[in-house]
Amino acid sequence: MKFIDLFSGIGGFRLGMEMAGHECVGHCEIDEFADKSYRAMHDVKGDEWYGSDIRAIKPGDLPEAECWCGGFPCQSFSVAGKRRGFEDMRGTLIFEVFRLAAERKPEILFLENVAGLLNHDGGRTFGTILCGLWELGYDVQWQVLNSKHFGVPQNRKRVFIIGYLGSGSGRKVLPIRQNGKEVDGIQRQYTNTLTTRYEGGQATGSYIVEGQQHAQEIKQLNQPKHSNPRIRRLTPRECFRLQGFPDEYFDRAAAVNSDSQLYKQAGNLVTVNVIYKIAKRL
């Protein structure tokens, strides 16, 4: 299936979709540093479609594709930000997707955002998005999934939304279940503890606590508490690994961007493993 990678960042959606056998025919990304990493990591050819600002794209500009993917900007809905929602310009960019989809009508919309989107403004924000999709003719499925259930040691909850054009399609991608349980209800994995430090609403780095686990987890495991945990900052390479990117992809990005940009890009990524799992079911 052909897909367009909207709000692409450095291509978490792209890698997961391609691993599942789908073909990318273009991407849209406004951040020039992220786009530089994207092009290096995915070996983008000169004839592949590209748009820098979704607000400037006309429906006829887009190549033919059955699926549009996109982690639309989440800062205005995140608990780490000010949660201004649609008052923040970034929170309105989902309506640019609706504007383009109203004319081009892709068969599938595959979207992602922070889990806080569901309860933002008492649920009215998510209700507005659902109504917009329904008015465009899409049946909608959604589920909150946590990256820690997909093979990476990271506690990262995100809501994934699938819109199928036309009612009664019968295709069911979400919810994802294992052993009869929804994935987000599966018992947690026990790993070293990961955390992100925030100052003034901005992420300043990811850190790992080695040798000590949460008290509740230790009690459940009946293990003694280690007395001397070591705290250090994660390297950019480790941050990319936590999002499911192989080292060769990191090496390509590191060749064209600084560590500060790599940290930012890793923090904005969607976890590749989760995208792959969903993409296999599309």
C-alpha positions as CSV (number, residue, x, y, z in Angstrom):
1,M,0.0,0.0,0.0
2,K,1.3,3.5,-0.9
3,F,1.4,6.1,1.9
4,I,2.3,9.7,2.5
5,D,4.2,10.6,5.7
6,L,2.7,13.8,7.1
7,F,4.4,15.7,10.1
8,S,7.1,13.2,9.4
9,G,9.8,14.3,11.8
10,I,12.7,11.9,11.1
11,G,10.5,9.0,10.0
12,G,9.2,6.7,12.8
13,F,6.0,6.2,10.8
14,R,8.0,5.6,7.6
15,L,10.3,3.0,9.0
16,G,7.5,1.0,10.7
17,M,5.3,1.2,7.6
18,E,8.1,0.1,5.3
19,M,9.1,-2.7,7.6
20,A,5.5,-3.9,7.2
21,G,5.8,-3.8,3.4
22,H,4.1,-0.5,2.5
23,E,5.6,2.1,0.1
24,C,6.3,5.7,1.0
25,V,5.6,8.2,-1.9
26,G,6.3,11.4,-0.1
27,H,6.6,13.3,3.2
28,C,5.9,16.7,4.8
29,E,8.1,18.2,7.5
30,I,8.6,21.9,8.4
31,D,11.7,21.5,10.6
32,E,14.7,21.7,8.4
33,F,17.0,19.8,10.8
34,A,14.5,17.0,11.1
35,D,14.1,16.9,7.4
36,K,17.9,16.7,7.0
37,S,18.0,13.6,9.2
38,Y,15.0,12.1,7.5
39,R,16.5,12.4,4.0
40,A,19.8,10.9,5.2
41,M,18.2,8.1,7.2
42,H,15.7,6.9,4.5
43,D,17.8,7.7,1.4
44,V,15.1,9.9,-0.1
45,K,15.3,10.1,-3.8
46,G,15.1,13.5,-5.7
47,D,11.8,12.6,-7.4
48,E,9.9,11.8,-4.2
49,W,7.2,14.3,-3.3
50,Y,8.0,16.7,-0.5
51,G,6.1,19.5,1.2
52,S,7.6,21.7,3.9
53,D,4.5,23.4,5.4
54,I,1.2,21.5,5.4
55,R,-0.7,24.8,5.5
56,A,0.7,25.7,2.0
57,I,-0.1,22.4,0.4
58,K,-3.0,22.3,-2.1
59,P,-4.9,19.0,-2.5
60,G,-3.8,18.6,-6.1
61,D,-0.2,18.8,-5.0
62,L,-0.3,15.4,-3.2
63,P,0.7,12.2,-4.9
64,E,-1.7,9.2,-5.1
65,A,-1.7,7.2,-1.9
66,E,-4.1,4.9,-0.2
67,C,-3.0,5.9,3.3
68,W,-1.9,9.1,5.0
69,C,0.1,8.8,8.2
70,G,0.9,11.5,10.7
71,G,1.8,12.2,14.3
72,F,0.1,15.7,14.2
73,P,1.9,18.2,16.6
74,C,1.2,17.2,20.2
75,Q,2.7,20.1,22.3
76,S,-0.6,21.8,22.7
77,F,-2.2,18.7,24.2
78,S,0.7,17.3,26.2
79,V,0.9,17.5,30.0
80,A,4.5,18.6,29.6
81,G,3.3,21.7,27.8
82,K,0.7,24.3,28.6
83,R,-2.2,22.2,27.1
84,R,-3.6,25.2,25.2
85,G,-5.2,22.9,22.6
86,F,-6.7,24.6,19.6
87,E,-5.7,28.0,21.1
88,D,-2.1,27.0,20.1
89,M,-1.5,27.1,16.3
90,R,0.1,23.7,16.5
91,G,-3.1,22.3,17.9
92,T,-5.0,23.3,14.8
93,L,-2.8,21.5,12.2
94,I,-5.1,18.5,12.3
95,F,-7.6,20.6,10.5
96,E,-5.1,20.9,7.6
97,V,-5.2,17.2,7.3
98,F,-9.0,17.4,7.2
99,R,-8.9,20.1,4.6
100,L,-6.7,18.0,2.3
101,A,-8.6,14.8,3.0
102,A,-12.0,16.4,2.2
103,E,-10.9,16.6,-1.5
104,R,-8.5,13.7,-1.9
105,K,-10.3,11.1,0.3
106,P,-7.5,8.7,1.1
107,E,-8.8,5.3,2.1
108,I,-7.0,5.3,5.4
109,L,-5.9,8.0,7.9
110,F,-3.4,6.6,10.4
111,L,-2.8,9.3,13.2
112,E,-1.0,9.5,16.5
113,N,-0.8,11.9,19.4
114,V,-0.2,12.0,23.2
115,A,-2.6,10.1,25.4
116,G,-3.6,13.4,27.0
117,L,-5.5,14.3,23.9
118,L,-8.3,12.1,25.1
119,N,-9.1,14.1,28.2
120,H,-8.0,17.5,27.0
121,D,-10.7,20.1,27.8
122,G,-12.9,17.5,29.3
123,G,-12.8,15.3,26.2
124,R,-14.2,18.0,24.0
125,T,-11.0,18.4,21.9
126,F,-11.0,14.7,21.0
127,G,-14.7,14.8,20.4
128,T,-14.1,17.6,17.9
129,I,-11.5,15.6,16.1
130,L,-13.8,12.5,15.9
131,C,-16.7,14.6,14.6
132,G,-14.4,16.0,11.9
133,L,-13.4,12.5,10.8
134,W,-17.0,11.3,10.8
135,E,-18.2,14.3,8.8
136,L,-15.5,13.4,6.2
137,G,-17.0,9.9,6.0
138,Y,-14.4,8.0,8.1
139,D,-15.2,5.2,10.5
140,V,-12.9,5.6,13.4
141,Q,-11.0,3.3,15.7
142,W,-8.6,4.4,18.5
143,Q,-6.5,2.9,21.3
144,V,-3.9,4.1,23.8
145,L,-0.8,1.9,23.4
146,N,2.4,1.9,25.5
147,S,5.8,1.4,23.8
148,K,7.0,-0.8,26.7
149,H,4.6,-3.5,25.5
150,F,6.4,-3.6,22.0
151,G,9.9,-4.5,22.8
152,V,11.5,-1.3,24.0
153,P,12.2,-0.4,27.7
154,Q,10.3,2.9,27.6
155,N,7.1,3.9,29.3
156,R,5.5,6.0,26.5
157,K,1.7,6.1,26.1
158,R,0.3,7.4,22.9
159,V,-3.2,7.3,21.3
160,F,-3.4,5.8,17.8
161,I,-6.3,6.6,15.5
162,I,-7.3,4.7,12.4
163,G,-9.9,6.2,10.1
164,Y,-11.4,4.1,7.3
165,L,-13.2,5.8,4.5
166,G,-16.8,4.6,4.2
167,S,-19.1,3.1,6.7
168,G,-19.4,-0.6,7.5
169,S,-16.0,-1.5,6.1
170,G,-15.7,-4.3,8.6
171,R,-11.9,-3.9,8.8
172,K,-10.7,-4.0,12.4
173,V,-7.2,-2.9,13.3
174,L,-7.7,-1.7,16.9
175,P,-7.7,-2.7,19.6
176,I,-4.6,-4.8,19.6
177,R,-4.8,-7.7,22.0
178,Q,-2.4,-10.3,23.4
179,N,-3.7,-13.4,25.2
180,G,-7.2,-12.0,25.2
181,K,-6.2,-8.7,26.8
182,E,-5.8,-5.3,25.3
183,V,-2.1,-4.6,25.1
184,D,-2.2,-1.6,27.4
185,G,-3.5,-3.9,30.2
186,I,-0.7,-6.4,30.0
187,Q,1.6,-6.6,33.0
188,R,4.5,-4.2,32.9
189,Q,8.0,-5.2,31.9
190,Y,10.6,-4.7,34.6
191,T,13.6,-2.7,33.3
192,N,15.9,0.0,34.4
193,T,13.9,3.2,35.1
194,L,13.7,5.8,32.4
195,T,12.7,9.4,33.1
196,T,12.7,12.8,31.3
197,R,13.6,16.0,33.0
198,Y,11.5,19.1,32.2
199,E,12.3,22.7,32.9
200,G,9.8,25.4,32.0
201,G,7.7,22.8,30.0
202,Q,10.7,21.9,27.8
203,A,12.4,18.5,27.8
204,T,16.0,19.0,28.8
205,G,17.1,15.4,28.4
206,S,16.3,11.7,29.1
207,Y,18.0,9.9,32.0
208,I,18.4,6.4,33.1
209,V,18.4,5.2,36.7
210,E,20.6,2.0,36.8
211,G,20.4,-0.5,39.6
212,Q,17.2,0.7,41.3
213,Q,13.6,0.1,40.4
214,H,10.3,1.6,41.6
215,A,9.5,0.5,45.2
216,Q,6.2,-1.1,44.1
217,E,7.9,-3.1,41.4
218,I,10.6,-4.2,43.8
219,K,8.0,-5.3,46.3
220,Q,6.2,-7.3,43.6
221,L,9.4,-9.0,42.5
222,N,10.5,-9.5,46.1
223,Q,13.9,-8.1,45.4
224,P,16.0,-6.0,47.8
225,K,16.4,-2.3,47.0
226,H,19.9,-1.4,45.7
227,S,21.4,1.3,47.8
228,N,23.6,3.1,45.3
229,P,21.8,3.8,42.0
230,R,23.8,5.6,39.3
231,I,22.0,8.3,37.3
232,R,23.4,9.4,34.0
233,R,22.1,11.0,30.8
234,L,21.2,8.8,27.9
235,T,23.3,9.2,24.8
236,P,21.6,10.3,21.5
237,R,22.2,6.7,20.2
238,E,20.4,5.2,23.2
239,C,17.5,7.6,22.7
240,F,17.1,6.4,19.1
241,R,17.3,2.8,20.2
242,L,14.5,3.4,22.7
243,Q,12.3,4.4,19.8
244,G,13.1,1.3,17.8
245,F,15.7,2.7,15.3
246,P,18.6,0.5,14.3
247,D,22.1,1.9,14.8
248,E,22.7,2.4,11.1
249,Y,19.8,4.8,10.9
250,F,21.2,6.8,13.9
251,D,24.6,6.9,12.3
252,R,23.2,8.5,9.1
253,A,21.3,11.1,11.2
254,A,24.4,11.8,13.4
255,A,26.4,12.5,10.2
256,V,24.2,15.5,9.4
257,N,23.0,16.9,12.7
258,S,24.3,17.9,16.2
259,D,23.7,16.0,19.4
260,S,21.2,18.7,20.5
261,Q,19.1,18.2,17.4
262,L,19.3,14.4,17.7
263,Y,18.0,14.6,21.3
264,K,15.1,16.7,20.1
265,Q,14.4,14.5,17.2
266,A,14.4,11.3,19.3
267,G,12.0,13.0,21.8
268,N,9.5,13.8,19.0
269,L,9.6,10.3,17.5
270,V,6.8,7.8,17.4
271,T,8.1,4.4,18.4
272,V,8.9,2.3,15.3
273,N,7.9,-1.0,16.9
274,V,4.3,0.2,17.6
275,I,3.9,1.5,14.1
276,Y,5.1,-1.8,12.6
277,K,2.6,-3.7,14.7
278,I,-0.3,-1.6,13.6
279,A,0.9,-1.4,10.0
280,K,0.9,-5.2,9.7
281,R,-2.8,-5.1,10.5
282,L,-3.8,-2.3,8.1
